[in-house]
């Protein structure tokens, strides 16, 4: 039998908690990087001159490189948690005689997603490096005092470069977390369909800033091995990579198994 309403809500709560923790970790990593860069700039204000530019930029570059490594580590953790949380929704009880399987996602799919996410992270950190370097260079050319420089760099919780990085970083990690969780959910339902006749799946919208096409798809039921039609696009599950960006980015929908 499918999960009870209580069990499903617990599984969804677990997934939401993991997603929120990924977003919080993005903010923590960016805040740590911001503090280190501010410390670099403010440590020797008497040396805030053009001849020290190369040294300052090299130290900033090293800190951004470390941020990229930290994001890579987070990426691995996010993938592991997404697979676990997604399988909790789609897997149904099996007969005692059924073989025990770990239901791993196809390695080639995981590699493709990892490579894609790595490209997004590189784009994010490269952009951070370029924008922060430009601010520092302008500060030397103008020149401006340290307070103005720090204001332009901004904070994770406020405005400026780091606020923009926080938003983009969260979108990357939350979207990819949910994508992998939904992929794992789909694989789990496909495995469950081997033992549950006529197993279907239902598209469930969260109604939290949900786009019209996903509101229209709410309640749509299709066979487990068939795609939903969402915004005139076939999608096997929410955040299916085959969907267009407007159908995927920031989606919070989920598919749930339905018997009969």
MARMARTI-19487 format. One line per 3 residues: for each residue y, z, x of C-alpha. Coordinates in steps of 0.25 Angstrom, whole numbers, plus 5000, padded with zeros to 4 digits. Example, Ala and Ser with C-alpha at 12.3 -4.5 7.8 and 13.67 -1.06 7.14 Angstrom:
<rs>
4982 5031 5049 ~ 4996 5029 5055
</rs>
This chain:
<rs>
5000 5000 5000 ~ 5014 4998 5005 ~ 5023 5009 5009
5027 5019 4998 ~ 5042 5019 4996 ~ 5043 5032 5004
5035 5026 5016 ~ 5043 5014 5015 ~ 5056 5021 5016
5051 5030 5027 ~ 5048 5017 5035 ~ 5061 5011 5032
5068 5024 5036 ~ 5061 5023 5049 ~ 5065 5009 5051
5080 5012 5048 ~ 5080 5024 5058 ~ 5074 5016 5069
5085 5005 5066 ~ 5096 5016 5066 ~ 5091 5022 5079
5091 5008 5085 ~ 5106 5006 5081 ~ 5109 5020 5086
5103 5017 5099 ~ 5111 5005 5101 ~ 5124 5013 5099
5119 5024 5109 ~ 5117 5013 5119 ~ 5130 5007 5117
5138 5020 5117 ~ 5131 5024 5130 ~ 5135 5011 5137
5149 5012 5131 ~ 5151 5026 5137 ~ 5145 5021 5151
5155 5010 5151 ~ 5167 5018 5147 ~ 5163 5028 5158
5163 5017 5168 ~ 5177 5012 5164 ~ 5183 5026 5163
5176 5032 5175 ~ 5186 5028 5185 ~ 5199 5023 5178
5207 5022 5191 ~ 5198 5011 5195 ~ 5201 5003 5182
5205 4991 5190 ~ 5201 4977 5192 ~ 5194 4979 5205
5184 4988 5198 ~ 5181 4979 5187 ~ 5168 4973 5193
5162 4987 5195 ~ 5166 4991 5181 ~ 5160 4979 5175
5147 4980 5183 ~ 5145 4994 5178 ~ 5148 4990 5164
5138 4979 5166 ~ 5127 4988 5171 ~ 5129 4997 5158
5128 4985 5149 ~ 5115 4981 5156 ~ 5110 4995 5154
5114 4994 5139 ~ 5106 4981 5138 ~ 5093 4988 5144
5095 5000 5134 ~ 5096 4990 5122 ~ 5083 4983 5127
5076 4997 5127 ~ 5081 4999 5113 ~ 5076 4986 5109
5062 4990 5113 ~ 5063 5003 5105 ~ 5069 4996 5093
5057 4986 5093 ~ 5047 4996 5093 ~ 5053 5005 5082
5055 4992 5073 ~ 5041 4988 5074 ~ 5036 5002 5071
5046 5004 5059 ~ 5043 4990 5053 ~ 5028 4992 5053
5030 5005 5045 ~ 5035 4997 5033 ~ 5026 4985 5033
5012 4991 5037 ~ 5003 4995 5025 ~ 4991 5004 5025
4978 4996 5030 ~ 4964 4997 5026 ~ 4956 5007 5035
4948 4995 5041 ~ 4961 4987 5045 ~ 4963 4986 5060
4974 4994 5066 ~ 4985 4985 5071 ~ 4999 4988 5078
5005 4977 5071 ~ 5014 4972 5083 ~ 5024 4962 5081
5022 4948 5087 ~ 5026 4950 5102 ~ 5032 4936 5102
5041 4940 5091 ~ 5045 4954 5097 ~ 5048 4947 5110
5057 4937 5103 ~ 5064 4948 5096 ~ 5065 4956 5109
5071 4944 5116 ~ 5081 4941 5105 ~ 5085 4956 5104
5087 4956 5119 ~ 5096 4944 5118 ~ 5104 4951 5108
5105 4963 5117 ~ 5109 4955 5129 ~ 5120 4948 5120
5125 4962 5116 ~ 5125 4968 5130 ~ 5131 4955 5136
5142 4955 5126 ~ 5145 4970 5129 ~ 5146 4967 5144
5155 4956 5142 ~ 5164 4963 5132 ~ 5165 4976 5140
5168 4968 5153 ~ 5179 4961 5146 ~ 5185 4973 5141
5185 4979 5155 ~ 5191 4967 5161 ~ 5202 4966 5151
5205 4981 5154 ~ 5207 4977 5169 ~ 5215 4965 5166
5225 4971 5155 ~ 5224 4983 5161 ~ 5221 4993 5150
5218 5008 5150 ~ 5204 5013 5149 ~ 5206 5018 5134
5209 5004 5130 ~ 5196 4999 5137 ~ 5188 5009 5131
5194 5006 5117 ~ 5190 4991 5118 ~ 5176 4995 5122
5175 5003 5110 ~ 5164 5012 5105 ~ 5151 5011 5099
5156 5018 5087 ~ 5170 5012 5086 ~ 5176 4999 5090
5176 4989 5102 ~ 5165 4983 5110 ~ 5155 4994 5109
5156 4994 5094 ~ 5153 4979 5093 ~ 5141 4981 5103
5136 4993 5094 ~ 5136 4984 5082 ~ 5129 4972 5088
5119 4981 5095 ~ 5115 4988 5082 ~ 5114 4975 5075
5104 4970 5086 ~ 5095 4982 5086 ~ 5095 4985 5071
5092 4970 5068 ~ 5081 4969 5078 ~ 5075 4982 5074
5074 4978 5060 ~ 5069 4964 5063 ~ 5057 4970 5071
5055 4981 5061 ~ 5054 4970 5050 ~ 5045 4961 5058
5036 4973 5060 ~ 5036 4976 5046 ~ 5032 4961 5043
5021 4962 5053 ~ 5016 4975 5046 ~ 5016 4969 5032
5009 4957 5037 ~ 4998 4966 5043 ~ 4998 4974 5030
4996 4961 5022 ~ 4982 4960 5028 ~ 4977 4972 5020
4987 4972 5008 ~ 4985 4960 4998 ~ 4997 4953 4993
5006 4961 5002 ~ 5021 4957 5001 ~ 5034 4962 5007
5048 4965 5000 ~ 5061 4963 5006 ~ 5069 4976 5005
5084 4976 5007 ~ 5091 4989 5011 ~ 5104 4986 5003
5112 4991 5015 ~ 5123 4980 5018 ~ 5111 4970 5014
5115 4955 5013 ~ 5114 4948 5000 ~ 5102 4940 5004
5094 4952 5008 ~ 5098 4959 4995 ~ 5093 4947 4987
5080 4948 4995 ~ 5078 4963 4992 ~ 5065 4964 4985
5059 4950 4988 ~ 5044 4951 4990 ~ 5036 4941 4997
5022 4940 5004 ~ 5021 4947 5017 ~ 5019 4934 5025
5030 4927 5018 ~ 5045 4927 5020 ~ 5056 4933 5012
5067 4924 5008 ~ 5080 4930 5011 ~ 5093 4923 5011
5085 4910 5009 ~ 5078 4913 5022 ~ 5064 4916 5024
5062 4930 5031 ~ 5049 4937 5034 ~ 5056 4950 5035
5070 4956 5036 ~ 5077 4952 5049 ~ 5066 4940 5051
5071 4933 5063 ~ 5070 4920 5055 ~ 5081 4925 5046
5096 4921 5049 ~ 5105 4931 5055 ~ 5112 4933 5041
5098 4937 5036 ~ 5094 4946 5047 ~ 5105 4953 5055
5107 4968 5050 ~ 5096 4966 5039 ~ 5090 4979 5034
5080 4974 5025 ~ 5065 4977 5026 ~ 5052 4971 5020
5042 4980 5013 ~ 5028 4977 5010 ~ 5024 4975 4995
5010 4975 4989 ~ 5007 4966 4978
</rs>
